[in-house]
Amino acid sequence: MTLDELIQRVEKARLRRSEHLIVQIVAVTKYTDNLEVLKKLFNDGQRAFGENRVQDMEKKVKGLEELPIEWHFIGNLQKNKINKLLKLNPFMIQSINSFELAEVVNKRAKKPIRCLLEINSSKEPTKHGLEPEKAIDTYLKIKEELPNINLQGVMTIGAHTDDEKEIRKSFRLTYNIFDKLKPYGAKICSMGMSGDFEIAVEEGSNMIRVGSALIKDYM
Ligand SMILES: *Cc1c(COP(=O)(O)O)cnc(C)c1O
């Protein structure tokens, strides 16, 4: 799928939810280390890119330094990689998955950094993220106690199944948490990937992270 085709599909899904919903697209580039692929996407208009490994992100950030790209870190962040990541000055860390991780990032960051709280909305044990029941308390505690964590909202990965009902349920659960956090400044509800972004947008997502379905057409 080209970026144009993706935008058209997002547009239709968005209108099924609300004409007021604006959806941002983060292009996930973890499947390639060919910088030409990223440049092609950039030339098509894409500005936000997502990576889930610090090392891979470092190569791409350095290789594309001259382009005004917004880098989103979306992977599981190991504590020993935090300094390396912060040096890259990412636009946002989407994968704050515990209070403990937030504490360490808060301590190492020299200035506030935009972050999302990752929620394990499908409760799959292999997935990272906070239990939904703890998400609101943890969000508020981070906001109160950790000044360098500039929380902007929540992120989740949908249930890993072909059962649309289950996928929808995990997105709806995350959206409800997001909705309760809006009075506290939450603006971003990041959910939806290649296989389920339309369902996510129908459930209120305003940021999708699309990799495989998009990247293949540019490789
Ligand atoms: C890989 C990844 C994506 C993109 O997944 P696709 O199915 O390839 O679109 C989105 N979010 C996270 C956290 C990822 O790790």
Ligand as a Chemical Component Dictionary entry (heavy atoms), coordinates in Angstrom:
data_LIG
# 
_chem_comp.id                   LIG 
_chem_comp.type                 NON-POLYMER 
_chem_comp.pdbx_formal_charge   0 
_chem_comp.three_letter_code    LIG 
# 
loop_
_chem_comp_atom.comp_id 
_chem_comp_atom.atom_id 
_chem_comp_atom.alt_atom_id 
_chem_comp_atom.type_symbol 
_chem_comp_atom.charge 
_chem_comp_atom.model_Cartn_x 
_chem_comp_atom.model_Cartn_y 
_chem_comp_atom.model_Cartn_z 
_chem_comp_atom.pdbx_ordinal 
LIG C1 C1 C 0 6.079 -3.274 14.493 1  
LIG C2 C2 C 0 5.201 -2.399 15.275 2  
LIG C3 C3 C 0 4.167 -1.708 14.655 3  
LIG C4 C4 C 0 3.841 -1.837 13.169 4  
LIG O1 O1 O 0 3.377 -3.117 12.913 5  
LIG P1 P1 P 0 2.841 -3.550 11.460 6  
LIG O2 O2 O 0 1.925 -4.680 11.750 7  
LIG O3 O3 O 0 4.031 -3.953 10.691 8  
LIG O4 O4 O 0 2.139 -2.404 10.877 9  
LIG C5 C5 C 0 3.376 -0.874 15.430 10 
LIG N1 N1 N 0 3.591 -0.737 16.753 11 
LIG C6 C6 C 0 4.582 -1.392 17.395 12 
LIG C7 C7 C 0 4.758 -1.176 18.855 13 
LIG C8 C8 C 0 5.414 -2.245 16.676 14 
LIG O5 O5 O 0 6.383 -2.903 17.321 15 
# 
loop_
_chem_comp_bond.comp_id 
_chem_comp_bond.atom_id_1 
_chem_comp_bond.atom_id_2 
_chem_comp_bond.value_order 
_chem_comp_bond.pdbx_ordinal 
LIG C1 C2 SING 1  
LIG C2 C3 SING 2  
LIG C2 C8 DOUB 3  
LIG C3 C4 SING 4  
LIG C3 C5 DOUB 5  
LIG C4 O1 SING 6  
LIG O1 P1 SING 7  
LIG P1 O2 DOUB 8  
LIG P1 O3 SING 9  
LIG P1 O4 SING 10 
LIG C5 N1 SING 11 
LIG N1 C6 DOUB 12 
LIG C6 C7 SING 13 
LIG C6 C8 SING 14 
LIG C8 O5 SING 15 
# 
